[in-house]
């Protein structure tokens, strides 16, 4: 059932979605007497409408409270306890210890909403105490709890991710590409290994607007990255992403896998990664015996001490270290073989780095003067090949939010519901409200770049993943995908940043961005 704020937002979206240039920003709908919803729109370019929605309301039940962390083991110490939530028995034990110390705790059950691949379920229990109108009171209580030997932090209950009527500010860039005449494309800094601010990417490309893209780890994008038909980043096998063709006029949300092999003479070996640090598989979902799992696990670093990793010129300077490597020219001919890693990538060529047992294979099978053949195969969620044409772009982020006009969050398959008993990450990242960035397409084929501000108590609380999916559906999305969020969430035009990034330092540097390029800049 759609809540009143989302229902009102959907109605406001219909009124403000037409790409009609406005002489000045103005409310698109009258202020609602209950939710206080309003929409202010402007047109950064022909065929492009920027709308900021303000909706929801501050409730008397929204208070500042203190969360007391739980130990990893049932009988573990409370000092330096790491878990935001845990088993019921551990939570009860913590509550009893708090009462004995003179505090008034409460044990609260945390549940997950229904996802496409998970029924509603109890995620765990968290322990809280106190309720204050401002953060100062909660911070003072947290200090007393720490002095008493507990691990504590302040929380604002409106950010629990359970209140659809909590205050929100949502920024929507809706683009009719045919009327605009340009294209949506991905961008990164001078090299993949290194981050760049979205506003700098916009300035460098002459873009009309843009939004943050993928997560980034080890100062490089994480997940499958295909740009203009070139495979530039390793897949997290089976995670969601977007596929763009014809400059974004063909847009789809799907899950993707990628397999890369290299043939040297009569021997063929699997390439574990492309343009990433060997042995460091962020978000897991790799190939070839990664530990602790080959299934996607968001923000988990899996490892593999025996890998082949290919580096292209886009990466920059490859990492140096023990192992072996082959240096290839633009035709794939081996110009050098080294018993250590770290050689520069030749213009138009590549290097193939190897560690562990794979280094022994490379030194045995690869010879100077030989030609190595790489086979790159990307497949969609149905196992069908994704042709890597000059106009093909794939950006793997996730999870999926909307498929075929219906809310469809593949939370388990995308790894945003963690394996194992510790569900603190699932609670913090997936269930609780955070700043979110999203991309989608509506029934008329118009693209939507969307940022929901968060971590702004009483102004904009942010969204859980389920709330982000329902927001995109309310905005009319036929297909929608979650992008990197939190402090990375940023929407900007050539005139500057539209939203309010949540980091105290302001705009972050990013691994990749999605850029709206005008026709004259291509």
Wavefront OBJ file of the C-alpha trace (Angstrom):
o trace
v 0.000 0.000 0.000
v 1.406 3.392 -0.997
v 1.778 5.851 1.874
v 0.331 9.326 1.651
v 3.657 11.124 1.092
v 4.593 8.847 -1.815
v 1.104 9.099 -3.276
v 1.297 12.881 -3.162
v 4.795 12.805 -4.604
v 3.563 10.715 -7.536
v 0.880 13.282 -8.251
v 3.388 16.126 -8.021
v 5.753 14.268 -10.336
v 3.112 14.091 -13.044
v 2.576 17.843 -12.886
v 6.275 18.743 -12.901
v 7.701 16.091 -15.259
v 7.046 17.820 -18.592
v 10.261 19.169 -20.074
v 9.018 22.743 -20.447
v 11.537 25.549 -19.880
v 10.433 27.771 -17.001
v 11.234 31.448 -16.756
v 12.033 30.996 -13.085
v 11.788 28.361 -10.368
v 8.261 28.119 -9.003
v 6.164 25.668 -6.984
v 4.599 23.034 -9.273
v 1.876 22.065 -6.797
v 0.260 23.874 -3.872
v 1.595 23.135 -0.404
v -0.150 20.164 1.138
v -1.741 20.947 4.528
v -0.635 17.629 6.078
v 2.615 16.555 4.447
v 3.779 19.976 3.292
v 4.742 18.607 -0.128
v 5.969 21.024 -2.756
v 7.919 20.880 -6.002
v 10.151 23.541 -7.529
v 11.264 23.116 -11.133
v 13.644 24.683 -13.621
v 15.118 23.722 -16.993
v 18.937 23.515 -17.253
v 18.676 22.749 -20.992
v 16.169 21.981 -23.705
v 14.475 18.669 -22.932
v 15.779 18.637 -19.344
v 13.736 19.401 -16.228
v 15.197 19.670 -12.740
v 12.660 19.336 -9.933
v 13.228 19.422 -6.182
v 10.477 17.786 -4.151
v 10.000 18.543 -0.471
v 7.591 16.261 1.340
v 6.898 14.517 4.641
v 6.742 16.024 8.089
v 8.591 16.013 11.354
v 6.752 13.824 13.843
v 6.641 14.271 17.613
v 7.791 10.666 17.873
v 11.104 11.468 16.142
v 13.675 11.761 18.926
v 17.390 11.539 19.492
v 18.308 8.379 21.325
v 21.414 6.340 22.149
v 22.262 2.946 20.671
v 24.332 0.611 22.837
v 26.440 -1.772 20.769
v 26.394 -5.518 21.303
v 29.402 -7.875 21.521
v 30.134 -10.299 18.710
v 29.847 -13.258 21.104
v 26.953 -13.759 23.563
v 29.221 -13.490 26.620
v 31.618 -10.908 25.168
v 32.498 -7.576 26.818
v 30.400 -4.462 26.182
v 33.436 -2.177 25.975
v 34.401 -1.828 22.298
v 31.403 -3.963 21.273
v 31.061 -3.700 17.451
v 27.506 -4.745 16.561
v 24.565 -2.418 15.969
v 22.215 -5.356 16.456
v 22.443 -9.009 17.346
v 20.554 -12.019 18.733
v 17.722 -11.467 21.192
v 19.580 -13.145 24.047
v 22.616 -10.890 23.635
v 20.383 -7.810 23.517
v 18.569 -8.875 26.702
v 21.898 -9.435 28.457
v 23.018 -5.934 27.456
v 19.745 -4.451 28.708
v 20.159 -6.197 32.075
v 23.708 -4.844 32.393
v 22.459 -1.349 31.587
v 19.733 -1.525 34.203
v 22.249 -2.722 36.772
v 24.330 0.353 35.936
v 21.361 2.673 36.488
v 20.173 3.213 32.916
v 16.723 2.624 31.395
v 17.206 0.526 28.233
v 14.752 -0.853 25.713
v 15.248 -3.817 23.388
v 13.884 -3.137 19.900
v 13.223 -5.664 17.159
v 14.542 -4.816 13.687
v 12.884 -6.383 10.641
v 13.555 -6.309 6.934
v 10.826 -5.312 4.485
v 9.885 -7.687 1.677
v 12.449 -7.832 -1.106
v 12.112 -9.647 -4.407
v 14.301 -12.470 -3.116
v 13.589 -12.300 0.643
v 10.415 -12.427 2.685
v 9.968 -9.977 5.577
v 12.020 -11.292 8.469
v 13.490 -10.400 11.842
v 16.997 -9.125 11.224
v 18.001 -8.868 14.874
v 17.580 -6.767 18.007
v 19.127 -3.459 18.966
v 19.389 -1.843 22.411
v 18.611 1.824 22.971
v 18.109 4.181 25.850
v 16.868 7.732 26.272
v 14.847 10.102 24.103
v 15.733 13.752 23.528
v 14.545 16.659 21.432
v 18.091 17.478 20.328
v 21.349 15.638 19.772
v 23.119 17.367 22.643
v 21.057 15.496 25.238
v 21.703 12.171 23.526
v 25.417 12.925 23.207
v 25.675 13.656 26.925
v 23.964 10.349 27.736
v 26.276 8.522 25.323
v 29.241 9.988 27.203
v 27.935 8.670 30.523
v 27.389 5.245 28.958
v 30.962 5.129 27.670
v 32.259 6.108 31.092
v 30.264 3.173 32.500
v 31.989 0.726 30.123
v 29.526 0.537 27.224
v 29.965 1.362 23.518
v 27.372 3.948 22.530
v 26.415 6.291 19.704
v 23.598 8.748 19.055
v 20.736 7.944 16.681
v 17.843 9.958 15.256
v 14.797 7.718 15.083
v 13.415 9.343 11.923
v 16.362 7.724 10.127
v 15.399 4.164 11.084
v 14.045 3.698 7.556
v 10.543 2.746 8.691
v 8.680 6.069 8.420
v 7.524 6.908 4.885
v 6.258 10.257 6.119
v 9.625 11.426 7.478
v 10.879 14.709 5.955
v 12.619 14.333 2.575
v 14.198 16.494 -0.104
v 14.438 14.698 -3.436
v 16.087 16.121 -6.568
v 14.988 14.733 -9.944
v 16.603 15.437 -13.297
v 14.255 14.171 -16.010
v 15.682 14.031 -19.544
v 14.030 13.627 -22.916
v 17.126 12.670 -24.891
v 15.460 13.124 -28.274
v 14.495 16.691 -27.429
v 17.828 17.341 -25.705
v 19.778 15.963 -28.657
v 22.791 14.854 -26.614
v 23.639 11.661 -24.752
v 24.202 10.115 -21.342
v 27.643 8.619 -20.905
v 29.988 7.548 -18.129
v 33.107 9.406 -17.147
v 36.084 9.130 -14.808
v 39.165 11.147 -14.001
v 42.417 11.186 -16.002
v 42.987 7.562 -14.924
v 40.788 4.852 -13.457
v 43.169 4.545 -10.526
v 42.342 7.857 -8.942
v 39.134 9.677 -8.118
v 37.608 12.910 -9.402
v 34.841 15.239 -8.272
v 31.640 15.249 -10.310
v 31.821 19.016 -10.757
v 35.317 18.618 -12.248
v 34.043 15.930 -14.637
v 31.214 18.242 -15.702
v 33.647 21.115 -16.294
v 36.086 18.913 -18.230
v 33.462 17.442 -20.561
v 31.131 20.398 -20.980
v 28.294 18.313 -19.541
v 24.947 19.911 -18.764
v 24.549 17.797 -15.614
v 25.662 14.601 -13.928
v 25.295 12.225 -11.006
v 27.682 9.976 -9.102
v 28.087 6.433 -10.450
v 29.804 3.342 -9.087
v 31.286 2.529 -5.716
v 35.054 2.848 -5.563
v 37.691 0.862 -3.686
v 41.487 1.126 -3.683
v 40.874 4.508 -5.400
v 39.247 2.837 -8.414
v 35.720 1.938 -9.584
v 34.265 -1.318 -8.267
v 32.138 -3.585 -10.470
v 31.718 -4.270 -14.177
v 32.559 -1.188 -16.212
v 32.167 -1.239 -19.983
v 32.640 2.131 -21.663
v 32.102 2.530 -25.395
v 32.478 -1.220 -25.826
v 35.761 -1.500 -23.894
v 35.766 -3.713 -20.810
v 37.494 -1.538 -18.206
v 36.393 -3.075 -14.896
v 35.858 -6.550 -13.459
v 32.348 -7.863 -12.900
v 30.907 -8.703 -9.526
v 29.303 -11.832 -10.904
v 25.507 -11.601 -10.941
v 25.099 -8.096 -9.527
v 22.782 -5.532 -11.038
v 23.719 -2.753 -13.404
v 22.530 -0.589 -16.262
v 23.145 -1.138 -19.952
v 23.160 1.951 -22.144
v 23.156 2.100 -25.913
v 22.493 4.910 -28.383
v 23.672 7.394 -25.775
v 21.108 6.270 -23.214
v 18.132 6.057 -25.569
v 18.229 2.315 -25.031
v 18.294 1.796 -21.265
v 17.832 -1.385 -19.275
v 18.415 -2.690 -15.764
v 19.721 -6.240 -15.579
v 22.203 -8.486 -13.802
v 25.557 -9.138 -15.421
v 28.425 -11.584 -15.446
v 31.703 -11.324 -17.310
v 34.311 -13.953 -18.100
v 37.725 -13.130 -19.543
v 40.227 -15.725 -20.715
v 43.695 -15.487 -22.213
v 45.215 -17.960 -24.649
v 48.976 -18.380 -24.914
v 49.892 -20.951 -27.528
v 47.810 -24.024 -26.773
v 47.050 -23.033 -23.180
v 44.062 -21.007 -22.000
v 43.693 -19.518 -18.518
v 40.967 -17.530 -16.802
v 41.696 -13.871 -16.154
v 40.467 -13.086 -12.637
v 40.172 -9.352 -13.026
v 40.581 -6.259 -15.189
v 41.964 -3.004 -13.813
v 41.998 -3.798 -10.117
v 44.583 -4.597 -7.462
v 45.495 -8.319 -7.680
v 44.220 -10.324 -4.748
v 41.773 -7.615 -3.618
v 38.231 -8.463 -4.751
v 35.931 -5.816 -3.319
v 32.270 -6.832 -3.093
v 33.424 -10.426 -3.722
v 31.527 -12.113 -6.576
v 34.759 -13.030 -8.329
v 36.044 -16.200 -9.991
v 38.721 -18.782 -9.337
v 38.569 -19.646 -5.646
v 38.161 -16.296 -3.904
v 37.769 -16.368 -0.113
v 35.595 -16.330 1.894
v 32.981 -16.486 -0.881
v 32.440 -16.048 -4.609
v 28.930 -14.715 -4.019
v 28.384 -10.935 -4.021
v 28.808 -9.332 -0.591
v 28.646 -5.567 -0.645
v 31.589 -3.734 0.947
v 33.340 -7.028 1.779
v 36.898 -7.542 0.544
v 37.488 -11.096 -0.642
v 40.989 -12.333 -1.375
v 42.799 -14.680 -3.755
v 46.565 -15.237 -3.610
v 46.752 -16.636 -7.159
v 45.370 -14.330 -9.850
v 45.758 -13.053 -13.387
v 44.763 -9.386 -13.705
v 44.860 -7.386 -16.921
v 45.650 -3.656 -16.954
v 44.721 -1.308 -19.791
v 46.066 2.217 -20.399
v 42.973 3.716 -18.711
v 44.160 2.443 -15.315
v 47.323 4.533 -15.114
v 50.406 3.121 -13.375
v 49.824 -0.565 -12.462
v 50.676 -1.712 -8.912
v 54.170 -3.081 -8.307
v 54.990 -6.174 -6.307
v 56.079 -9.805 -6.347
v 54.784 -12.169 -9.014
v 55.182 -11.956 -12.779
v 53.848 -10.007 -15.730
v 53.733 -9.867 -19.496
v 53.816 -6.556 -21.386
v 51.772 -6.485 -24.626
v 51.678 -4.005 -27.470
v 48.517 -2.812 -29.218
v 48.366 -6.020 -31.306
v 48.647 -8.300 -28.291
v 52.261 -9.223 -29.026
v 54.383 -9.871 -25.917
v 57.251 -7.373 -25.776
v 58.561 -8.329 -22.326
v 58.112 -10.883 -19.536
v 59.135 -9.916 -15.988
v 59.472 -11.839 -12.738
v 58.030 -8.890 -10.813
v 54.981 -6.693 -11.368
v 54.747 -2.983 -12.075
v 55.718 -2.199 -15.681
v 53.969 0.690 -17.437
v 51.183 -0.104 -19.903
v 52.245 0.655 -23.513
v 50.009 3.057 -25.488
v 47.099 1.029 -26.837
v 48.491 -2.132 -25.220
v 48.102 -3.852 -21.865
v 49.926 -5.753 -19.168
v 48.960 -9.075 -17.653
v 49.978 -9.357 -14.006
v 50.137 -12.660 -12.141
v 50.484 -13.669 -8.491
v 50.952 -16.998 -6.698
v 50.511 -20.123 -8.818
v 49.343 -17.953 -11.713
v 52.784 -16.326 -11.801
v 54.369 -19.723 -12.327
v 51.932 -20.389 -15.182
v 52.684 -17.056 -16.854
v 56.458 -17.528 -16.657
v 56.107 -21.011 -18.164
v 53.486 -20.385 -20.866
v 54.202 -16.854 -22.114
v 57.164 -16.000 -24.325
v 58.444 -12.737 -25.787
v 57.299 -12.424 -29.392
v 54.200 -14.560 -28.892
v 50.725 -13.102 -29.350
v 48.198 -13.472 -26.520
v 44.510 -13.658 -27.385
v 41.970 -12.316 -24.884
v 38.344 -13.422 -25.014
v 35.884 -11.121 -23.185
v 32.304 -12.280 -22.726
v 29.619 -10.319 -20.897
v 26.214 -11.907 -20.291
v 22.903 -10.610 -18.971
v 20.660 -12.166 -16.336
v 19.237 -14.682 -18.792
v 22.678 -15.807 -19.890
v 22.460 -14.032 -23.242
v 25.619 -12.464 -24.690
v 25.892 -8.675 -24.411
v 27.620 -7.494 -27.605
v 30.391 -5.020 -26.796
v 29.815 -2.503 -29.602
v 31.313 0.977 -29.784
v 28.041 2.314 -28.369
v 27.695 -0.186 -25.490
v 28.125 0.978 -21.904
v 27.530 -1.157 -18.816
v 27.820 0.223 -15.300
v 27.377 -2.317 -12.491
v 26.153 -0.853 -9.204
v 22.891 -1.962 -7.578
v 20.746 -3.291 -6.254
v 17.982 -3.153 -8.839
v 15.033 -1.110 -7.577
v 12.321 -1.300 -10.255
v 11.900 -3.867 -13.063
v 9.043 -3.810 -15.589
v 7.273 -1.085 -13.614
v 7.257 -3.004 -10.318
v 9.354 -2.667 -7.191
v 11.923 -5.479 -7.457
v 14.894 -5.299 -5.074
v 17.192 -8.311 -5.427
v 18.763 -7.684 -2.018
v 20.202 -11.134 -1.311
v 21.519 -11.797 -4.826
v 23.076 -8.332 -4.921
v 24.848 -8.916 -1.604
v 23.254 -6.060 0.338
v 21.841 -8.612 2.793
v 24.936 -10.102 4.354
v 25.684 -13.767 4.793
v 26.253 -14.984 8.369
v 24.958 -13.949 11.789
v 26.308 -10.368 11.862
v 23.607 -8.278 10.199
v 24.864 -4.871 11.327
v 25.822 -3.922 7.758
v 22.415 -4.945 6.406
v 20.796 -2.822 9.098
v 23.018 0.223 8.582
v 23.295 0.211 4.772
v 20.151 -1.475 3.476
v 17.396 -0.952 6.051
v 18.231 2.399 7.627
v 17.774 5.728 5.878
v 20.779 7.141 4.043
v 21.385 9.584 1.213
v 20.632 7.706 -2.026
v 21.376 8.198 -5.699
v 19.305 6.450 -8.362
v 18.881 6.229 -12.106
v 15.786 5.154 -13.998
v 13.669 5.481 -17.104
v 9.944 6.193 -17.285
v 7.250 4.854 -19.630
v 7.957 7.637 -22.131
v 11.620 6.691 -22.326
v 12.790 9.719 -20.361
v 15.792 9.193 -18.129
v 15.701 10.147 -14.455
v 18.756 10.988 -12.367
v 17.627 11.196 -8.747
v 19.248 12.083 -5.419
v 17.497 11.935 -2.055
v 19.335 13.992 0.553
v 19.882 12.323 3.903
v 21.395 12.643 7.377
v 19.764 16.070 7.727
v 17.563 15.684 10.832
v 14.193 17.341 10.445
v 15.000 18.412 6.865
v 15.751 15.260 4.857
v 16.293 11.941 6.596
v 17.177 9.798 3.594
v 15.824 6.433 2.484
v 16.295 2.728 3.023
v 16.737 0.635 -0.110
v 13.078 -0.384 -0.038
v 12.065 3.267 0.311
v 14.334 4.204 -2.605
v 12.615 1.590 -4.778
v 9.151 2.841 -3.880
v 10.229 6.432 -4.474
v 11.410 5.596 -7.992
v 8.178 3.756 -8.703
v 6.204 6.771 -7.430
v 8.200 8.988 -9.803
v 7.030 6.813 -12.695
v 10.071 4.614 -13.239
v 9.679 1.604 -15.498
v 13.247 0.495 -14.675
v 15.475 1.843 -11.902
v 18.809 1.088 -10.264
v 20.492 2.181 -7.056
v 23.827 3.997 -7.501
v 26.545 4.666 -4.935
v 25.096 6.673 -2.062
v 25.844 8.084 1.367
v 28.449 10.817 1.226
v 28.994 10.066 -2.478
v 25.454 11.114 -3.439
v 25.713 14.211 -5.610
v 23.632 15.689 -8.409
v 25.056 18.694 -10.215
v 24.502 20.879 -13.260
v 26.951 23.139 -15.014
v 25.800 25.825 -12.567
v 26.857 23.817 -9.519
v 25.774 21.176 -7.010
v 22.009 20.743 -6.687
v 21.701 18.640 -3.548
v 23.470 18.878 -0.203
v 26.148 16.145 0.103
v 26.195 14.643 3.580
v 29.949 14.686 4.225
v 31.023 17.561 6.444
v 33.737 18.337 3.884
v 31.177 18.579 1.069
v 31.525 17.005 -2.376
v 33.513 13.751 -2.555
v 35.834 12.616 -5.298
v 34.324 9.667 -7.178
v 35.346 6.608 -9.164
v 32.862 7.206 -11.993
v 30.046 9.574 -12.859
v 27.132 9.637 -15.295
v 27.254 12.733 -17.465
v 24.652 14.414 -19.661
v 26.642 15.536 -22.695
v 25.161 18.131 -25.110
v 25.322 17.375 -28.860
v 28.028 19.941 -29.577
v 30.424 18.305 -27.084
v 30.523 14.851 -28.662
l 1 2 3 4 5 6 7 8 9 10 11 12 13 14 15 16 17 18 19 20 21 22 23 24 25 26 27 28 29 30 31 32 33 34 35 36 37 38 39 40 41 42 43 44 45 46 47 48 49 50 51 52 53 54 55 56 57 58 59 60 61 62 63 64 65 66 67 68 69 70 71 72 73 74 75 76 77 78 79 80 81 82 83 84 85 86 87 88 89 90 91 92 93 94 95 96 97 98 99 100 101 102 103 104 105 106 107 108 109 110 111 112 113 114 115 116 117 118 119 120 121 122 123 124 125 126 127 128 129 130 131 132 133 134 135 136 137 138 139 140 141 142 143 144 145 146 147 148 149 150 151 152 153 154 155 156 157 158 159 160 161 162 163 164 165 166 167 168 169 170 171 172 173 174 175 176 177 178 179 180 181 182 183 184 185 186 187 188 189 190 191 192 193 194 195 196 197 198 199 200 201 202 203 204 205 206 207 208 209 210 211 212 213 214 215 216 217 218 219 220 221 222 223 224 225 226 227 228 229 230 231 232 233 234 235 236 237 238 239 240 241 242 243 244 245 246 247 248 249 250 251 252 253 254 255 256 257 258 259 260 261 262 263 264 265 266 267 268 269 270 271 272 273 274 275 276 277 278 279 280 281 282 283 284 285 286 287 288 289 290 291 292 293 294 295 296 297 298 299 300 301 302 303 304 305 306 307 308 309 310 311 312 313 314 315 316 317 318 319 320 321 322 323 324 325 326 327 328 329 330 331 332 333 334 335 336 337 338 339 340 341 342 343 344 345 346 347 348 349 350 351 352 353 354 355 356 357 358 359 360 361 362 363 364 365 366 367 368 369 370 371 372 373 374 375 376 377 378 379 380 381 382 383 384 385 386 387 388 389 390 391 392 393 394 395 396 397 398 399 400 401 402 403 404 405 406 407 408 409 410 411 412 413 414 415 416 417 418 419 420 421 422 423 424 425 426 427 428 429 430 431 432 433 434 435 436 437 438 439 440 441 442 443 444 445 446 447 448 449 450 451 452 453 454 455 456 457 458 459 460 461 462 463 464 465 466 467 468 469 470 471 472 473 474 475 476 477 478 479 480 481 482 483 484 485 486 487 488 489 490 491 492 493 494 495 496 497 498 499 500 501 502 503 504 505 506 507 508 509 510 511 512 513 514 515 516 517 518 519 520 521 522
